[in-house]
Amino acid sequence: MTAVPILPFSKTRRVDDLLFLSGELGFAPDGTIPDGIEAQTRNCLDRIKTTLAGEGLGLSDVVSCTCFLTDKADFAAFNAVYAEHFADPLPVRTTVLSGLMIEARVEITVIAKI
């Protein structure tokens, strides 16, 4: 298990009728990060759903996603899991190949309409 330091940023921030969520990594409920991209993507989206629910929102309120992957070979598997969680009208999305903190393979940040 990797210890994650406390960092100087907010998990969420409301601005007018928008809710911005900081990026989520694929941590499991026990604090570990599983090996596979599918599990990490599901964990990211579950964490996002939980945060949104705490604000009275759901994935259907998400208008924009920015997704970071560490390996372009993971794109198809990531996309398949992502597609299971979002319905029309789909949020706009940017997917970037990037290095991430710790052993995470994916990070997702969203903006939702309140």
Backbone as a chain_set.jsonl record, in Angstrom:
{"seq": "MTAVPILPFSKTRRVDDLLFLSGELGFAPDGTIPDGIEAQTRNCLDRIKTTLAGEGLGLSDVVSCTCFLTDKADFAAFNAVYAEHFADPLPVRTTVLSGLMIEARVEITVIAKI", "coords": {"N": [[0.852, -1.182, 0.0], [0.523, 2.209, -0.803], [1.364, 5.163, 0.781], [-0.38, 8.18, 0.751], [0.385, 11.512, 0.604], [-0.942, 14.385, 2.354], [-2.243, 16.861, 0.385], [-2.08, 20.241, -0.962], [-4.898, 21.102, -1.912], [-8.391, 21.395, -2.863], [-10.933, 18.904, -2.65], [-13.387, 19.199, -3.902], [-14.975, 21.939, -5.609], [-17.287, 24.475, -5.728], [-18.502, 26.655, -8.181], [-20.509, 29.116, -9.109], [-22.939, 27.592, -11.009], [-21.574, 25.233, -11.294], [-19.744, 22.283, -10.431], [-16.58, 21.403, -9.578], [-14.422, 18.675, -9.587], [-11.566, 17.366, -8.053], [-8.903, 15.395, -9.453], [-9.355, 11.866, -9.516], [-7.824, 8.916, -8.437], [-7.354, 5.367, -8.961], [-7.919, 4.067, -6.433], [-8.781, 1.346, -4.34], [-11.405, 0.533, -1.945], [-9.961, -0.28, 0.334], [-7.692, 1.223, 0.254], [-5.625, 0.447, -1.4], [-4.138, 0.159, -4.692], [-5.371, -1.489, -7.4], [-3.988, -3.804, -9.874], [-4.943, -3.901, -12.64], [-6.14, -1.97, -15.474], [-8.908, -1.883, -15.902], [-10.076, -2.344, -13.343], [-8.944, -0.201, -11.939], [-10.069, 1.952, -13.348], [-12.83, 1.559, -12.86], [-12.789, 1.925, -10.065], [-11.977, 4.639, -9.922], [-14.213, 5.882, -11.123], [-16.248, 5.029, -9.393], [-15.461, 6.343, -7.057], [-15.759, 8.974, -7.901], [-18.541, 8.977, -8.356], [-19.426, 8.651, -5.707], [-18.499, 11.03, -4.517], [-19.928, 12.921, -6.045], [-22.554, 12.16, -5.332], [-22.586, 12.932, -2.68], [-22.925, 15.592, -3.009], [-25.41, 15.754, -3.97], [-25.655, 15.017, -6.625], [-25.176, 13.175, -9.753], [-23.59, 10.9, -12.104], [-24.887, 11.575, -14.453], [-24.995, 14.286, -14.352], [-22.542, 15.189, -15.033], [-20.585, 17.184, -17.117], [-18.156, 17.447, -18.3], [-15.132, 15.639, -18.725], [-11.79, 14.972, -17.86], [-9.288, 12.811, -18.632], [-6.547, 10.864, -17.67], [-4.114, 8.707, -18.805], [-1.555, 6.273, -18.32], [-0.545, 4.536, -20.167], [-0.859, 4.025, -23.537], [-1.764, 1.643, -24.56], [-3.723, 0.844, -22.858], [-6.004, 2.162, -23.58], [-8.334, 1.148, -25.023], [-9.474, -0.734, -23.209], [-9.891, 0.928, -21.002], [-11.727, 2.728, -22.168], [-13.921, 1.031, -22.626], [-14.824, 0.422, -20.006], [-15.368, 3.016, -19.094], [-17.462, 3.696, -20.858], [-19.506, 2.117, -19.841], [-20.431, 3.558, -17.716], [-21.41, 6.084, -18.405], [-24.096, 7.781, -20.018], [-26.089, 8.95, -22.827], [-26.953, 12.389, -22.747], [-23.596, 12.312, -23.547], [-20.752, 13.352, -21.595], [-18.416, 15.93, -22.57], [-15.047, 15.097, -23.433], [-11.582, 14.814, -22.698], [-8.725, 12.954, -23.298], [-5.61, 12.134, -22.103], [-2.257, 11.128, -22.534], [-0.096, 10.464, -19.972], [2.302, 10.776, -17.292], [1.701, 9.569, -13.999], [1.078, 10.033, -10.465], [2.388, 7.839, -7.961], [1.659, 4.315, -8.338], [-0.493, 4.434, -10.055], [-2.57, 3.948, -12.949], [-4.482, 5.379, -14.186], [-6.226, 8.477, -14.052], [-8.974, 10.517, -13.296], [-10.752, 13.475, -13.756], [-13.562, 15.6, -13.184], [-16.163, 17.88, -14.268], [-19.196, 19.022, -13.117], [-22.648, 19.893, -13.656], [-24.614, 21.798, -11.569]], "CA": [[0.0, 0.0, 0.0], [1.272, 3.446, -0.909], [0.82, 6.271, 1.565], [-0.598, 9.381, -0.054], [0.5, 12.679, 1.471], [-1.99, 15.404, 2.28], [-1.809, 17.841, -0.606], [-2.747, 21.535, -0.815], [-5.967, 21.395, -2.862], [-9.73, 20.985, -2.454], [-11.495, 17.752, -3.364], [-14.43, 19.774, -4.755], [-15.122, 23.396, -5.548], [-18.465, 25.002, -6.429], [-18.409, 27.99, -8.753], [-21.806, 29.359, -9.731], [-23.729, 26.366, -11.122], [-20.68, 24.141, -11.656], [-18.974, 21.622, -9.377], [-15.308, 20.886, -10.08], [-13.858, 17.626, -8.749], [-10.152, 17.06, -8.254], [-8.681, 14.097, -10.072], [-9.453, 10.643, -8.705], [-7.029, 7.762, -8.819], [-8.105, 4.126, -8.86], [-7.814, 3.401, -5.133], [-9.845, 0.475, -3.845], [-11.849, 0.988, -0.623], [-8.954, -0.551, 1.365], [-6.564, 2.139, 0.084], [-4.642, -0.069, -2.35], [-4.451, 0.371, -6.102], [-5.265, -2.776, -8.092], [-3.095, -3.81, -11.034], [-5.547, -3.744, -13.956], [-6.757, -0.704, -15.872], [-10.359, -1.957, -15.727], [-10.383, -2.157, -11.924], [-8.6, 1.171, -11.563], [-11.063, 2.858, -13.941], [-14.065, 1.401, -12.072], [-12.586, 2.572, -8.764], [-12.021, 6.095, -10.156], [-15.595, 6.301, -11.373], [-17.005, 4.828, -8.145], [-15.094, 7.436, -6.141], [-16.41, 10.173, -8.444], [-19.985, 8.844, -8.062], [-19.615, 8.893, -4.272], [-18.315, 12.462, -4.284], [-21.081, 13.599, -6.636], [-23.742, 11.851, -4.52], [-22.496, 13.777, -1.495], [-23.349, 16.94, -3.422], [-26.746, 15.621, -4.539], [-25.518, 14.889, -8.072], [-24.798, 11.866, -10.267], [-22.807, 10.937, -13.34], [-25.668, 12.232, -15.508], [-24.767, 15.726, -14.227], [-21.181, 15.483, -15.484], [-20.56, 17.805, -18.44], [-16.81, 17.383, -18.857], [-14.165, 14.739, -18.076], [-10.415, 14.924, -18.332], [-8.791, 11.488, -18.253], [-5.114, 10.701, -17.847], [-3.683, 7.314, -18.856], [-0.103, 6.15, -18.377], [-0.155, 3.625, -21.249], [-1.86, 4.083, -24.618], [-2.296, 0.296, -24.767], [-4.88, 0.705, -21.967], [-7.109, 3.017, -24.027], [-9.557, 0.406, -25.368], [-10.052, -1.29, -21.976], [-10.382, 2.09, -20.252], [-12.909, 3.246, -22.859], [-15.031, 0.094, -22.418], [-15.346, 0.637, -18.648], [-15.911, 4.381, -19.084], [-18.739, 3.668, -21.574], [-20.5, 1.473, -18.969], [-20.844, 4.482, -16.659], [-22.003, 7.323, -18.905], [-25.148, 7.632, -21.023], [-26.39, 10.182, -23.566], [-25.898, 13.022, -23.521], [-22.274, 12.054, -22.993], [-19.948, 14.548, -21.318], [-17.241, 16.127, -23.412], [-13.936, 14.399, -22.784], [-10.214, 14.866, -23.19], [-7.915, 11.873, -22.747], [-4.213, 12.51, -22.266], [-1.235, 10.184, -22.113], [0.649, 11.237, -18.988], [2.804, 10.108, -16.102], [0.859, 9.842, -12.834], [1.661, 9.785, -9.149], [2.435, 6.463, -7.46], [1.535, 3.291, -9.374], [-1.779, 4.572, -10.746], [-2.554, 3.894, -14.414], [-5.525, 6.261, -14.689], [-6.771, 9.516, -13.182], [-10.103, 11.167, -13.955], [-11.325, 14.64, -13.09], [-14.81, 15.959, -13.864], [-16.931, 19.082, -13.959], [-20.627, 18.683, -13.149], [-23.624, 20.996, -13.598], [-25.445, 21.725, -10.357]], "C": [[0.894, 1.239, 0.0], [0.6, 4.523, -0.08], [0.72, 7.497, 0.666], [-0.529, 10.589, 0.875], [-0.705, 13.601, 1.329], [-1.462, 16.522, 1.389], [-2.638, 19.114, -0.511], [-3.763, 21.832, -1.92], [-7.285, 20.898, -2.298], [-10.172, 19.784, -3.27], [-12.583, 18.222, -4.322], [-14.423, 21.288, -4.59], [-16.327, 23.797, -6.374], [-18.167, 26.414, -6.908], [-19.68, 28.189, -9.563], [-22.584, 28.036, -9.811], [-22.886, 25.174, -11.582], [-19.987, 23.583, -10.414], [-17.752, 21.003, -10.032], [-14.795, 19.851, -9.088], [-12.39, 17.458, -9.084], [-10.029, 15.668, -8.845], [-8.764, 12.958, -9.073], [-8.557, 9.574, -9.296], [-7.836, 6.508, -8.512], [-7.955, 3.368, -7.553], [-9.031, 2.528, -4.857], [-10.265, 0.984, -2.469], [-10.822, 0.739, 0.491], [-7.698, 0.305, 1.215], [-5.483, 1.645, -0.853], [-5.067, 0.294, -3.768], [-4.295, -0.97, -6.806], [-4.396, -2.652, -9.346], [-3.773, -3.407, -12.338], [-6.18, -2.393, -14.218], [-8.261, -0.727, -15.666], [-10.746, -1.684, -14.278], [-10.072, -0.735, -11.482], [-9.623, 2.167, -12.115], [-12.383, 2.775, -13.174], [-13.938, 2.103, -10.718], [-12.624, 4.089, -8.894], [-13.463, 6.563, -10.273], [-16.483, 6.076, -10.159], [-16.713, 5.939, -7.152], [-15.738, 8.756, -6.598], [-17.907, 10.133, -8.148], [-20.265, 9.148, -6.598], [-19.495, 10.382, -3.946], [-19.493, 13.254, -4.838], [-22.344, 13.385, -5.799], [-23.751, 12.692, -3.25], [-22.917, 15.213, -1.755], [-24.75, 16.912, -4.031], [-26.753, 15.461, -6.049], [-25.166, 13.454, -8.454], [-23.986, 12.014, -11.537], [-23.564, 11.605, -14.482], [-25.518, 13.756, -15.461], [-23.38, 16.145, -14.707], [-21.231, 16.032, -16.912], [-19.192, 17.707, -19.103], [-15.94, 16.443, -18.033], [-12.791, 14.97, -18.694], [-9.817, 13.65, -17.756], [-7.317, 11.395, -18.598], [-4.783, 9.215, -17.784], [-2.164, 7.278, -18.934], [0.371, 5.294, -19.542], [-1.24, 3.642, -22.322], [-2.434, 2.713, -24.933], [-3.522, 0.037, -23.896], [-6.13, 1.408, -22.491], [-8.397, 2.243, -24.296], [-10.235, -0.15, -24.118], [-10.617, -0.172, -21.094], [-11.703, 2.578, -20.85], [-14.121, 2.346, -22.641], [-15.652, 0.282, -21.031], [-16.003, 2.009, -18.55], [-17.308, 4.386, -19.713], [-19.848, 3.006, -20.765], [-21.108, 2.459, -17.97], [-21.548, 5.744, -17.135], [-23.012, 7.016, -20.002], [-25.335, 8.975, -21.735], [-27.216, 11.124, -22.708], [-24.541, 12.837, -22.824], [-21.556, 13.357, -22.668], [-18.864, 14.712, -22.38], [-16.067, 15.499, -22.679], [-12.624, 14.678, -23.494], [-9.473, 13.728, -22.517], [-6.461, 12.141, -23.125], [-3.323, 11.366, -21.806], [-0.264, 10.945, -21.223], [1.239, 10.332, -17.927], [1.928, 10.499, -14.917], [1.632, 9.572, -11.545], [1.53, 8.305, -8.802], [2.259, 5.451, -8.586], [0.201, 3.323, -10.113], [-1.582, 4.533, -12.258], [-3.572, 4.841, -15.026], [-5.887, 7.278, -13.6], [-7.866, 10.208, -13.972], [-10.548, 12.347, -13.104], [-12.558, 15.073, -13.879], [-15.296, 17.334, -13.43], [-18.399, 18.685, -14.123], [-21.466, 19.954, -13.056], [-24.504, 20.785, -12.392], [-26.881, 22.032, -10.722]], "O": [[1.893, 1.3, 0.717], [-0.598, 4.767, -0.223], [1.643, 7.802, -0.088], [-1.3, 10.68, 1.83], [-1.394, 13.592, 0.31], [-0.376, 17.056, 1.614], [-3.773, 19.08, -0.034], [-3.533, 22.698, -2.763], [-7.309, 20.084, -1.374], [-9.826, 19.662, -4.446], [-12.694, 17.704, -5.433], [-13.944, 21.834, -3.596], [-16.398, 23.505, -7.568], [-17.657, 27.252, -6.164], [-19.9, 27.518, -10.571], [-22.857, 27.426, -8.777], [-23.402, 24.23, -12.18], [-19.684, 24.316, -9.472], [-17.875, 20.175, -10.935], [-14.737, 20.113, -7.887], [-12.012, 17.413, -10.254], [-10.951, 14.858, -8.744], [-8.304, 13.07, -7.936], [-8.539, 9.359, -10.508], [-8.885, 6.583, -7.873], [-7.871, 2.14, -7.563], [-10.168, 2.928, -5.11], [-9.55, 1.792, -1.876], [-10.809, 1.464, 1.486], [-6.74, 0.131, 1.968], [-4.506, 2.357, -1.083], [-6.209, 0.686, -4.009], [-3.202, -1.537, -6.812], [-4.108, -1.551, -9.815], [-3.198, -2.616, -13.086], [-6.694, -1.747, -13.305], [-8.846, 0.291, -15.294], [-11.642, -0.882, -14.014], [-10.843, -0.13, -10.737], [-10.0, 3.116, -11.428], [-12.988, 3.803, -12.87], [-14.86, 2.789, -10.278], [-13.238, 4.762, -8.066], [-13.88, 7.514, -9.61], [-17.393, 6.869, -9.917], [-17.621, 6.425, -6.478], [-16.202, 9.548, -5.777], [-18.482, 11.139, -7.735], [-21.24, 9.831, -6.283], [-20.298, 10.925, -3.187], [-20.001, 14.158, -4.175], [-23.115, 14.32, -5.583], [-24.813, 13.117, -2.795], [-23.228, 15.958, -0.825], [-25.226, 17.923, -4.547], [-27.764, 15.744, -6.691], [-24.894, 12.622, -7.589], [-23.726, 13.128, -11.991], [-22.94, 12.148, -15.393], [-25.873, 14.442, -16.42], [-23.083, 17.338, -14.776], [-21.836, 15.43, -17.799], [-19.073, 17.864, -20.318], [-15.998, 16.443, -16.804], [-12.661, 15.142, -19.906], [-9.835, 13.437, -16.544], [-6.891, 11.797, -19.681], [-5.134, 8.541, -16.816], [-1.551, 8.154, -19.544], [1.554, 5.313, -19.879], [-2.396, 3.316, -22.053], [-3.509, 2.63, -25.527], [-4.282, -0.893, -24.165], [-7.205, 1.266, -21.908], [-9.459, 2.655, -23.83], [-11.454, -0.044, -23.985], [-11.693, -0.315, -20.513], [-12.672, 2.811, -20.129], [-15.236, 2.844, -22.487], [-16.876, 0.299, -20.899], [-17.086, 2.138, -17.979], [-18.23, 5.001, -19.177], [-21.022, 3.305, -20.982], [-22.19, 2.211, -17.439], [-22.217, 6.409, -16.344], [-22.811, 6.111, -20.812], [-24.809, 10.0, -21.302], [-28.113, 10.668, -21.999], [-24.383, 13.173, -21.651], [-21.723, 14.353, -23.372], [-18.449, 13.738, -23.009], [-16.083, 15.379, -21.454], [-12.563, 14.765, -24.72], [-9.574, 13.55, -21.303], [-6.127, 12.345, -24.292], [-3.609, 10.713, -20.802], [0.324, 11.941, -21.643], [0.73, 9.237, -17.688], [1.462, 11.636, -14.839], [2.7, 8.96, -11.555], [0.646, 7.617, -9.311], [2.686, 5.723, -9.709], [-0.187, 2.332, -10.733], [-0.578, 5.013, -12.783], [-3.548, 5.09, -16.231], [-5.858, 6.98, -12.406], [-7.717, 10.458, -15.168], [-10.701, 12.231, -11.888], [-12.598, 14.929, -15.101], [-14.906, 17.867, -12.392], [-18.79, 18.094, -15.129], [-21.055, 20.951, -12.462], [-25.076, 19.71, -12.213], [-27.754, 22.027, -9.853]]}, "num_chains": 1, "name": "protein.A"}
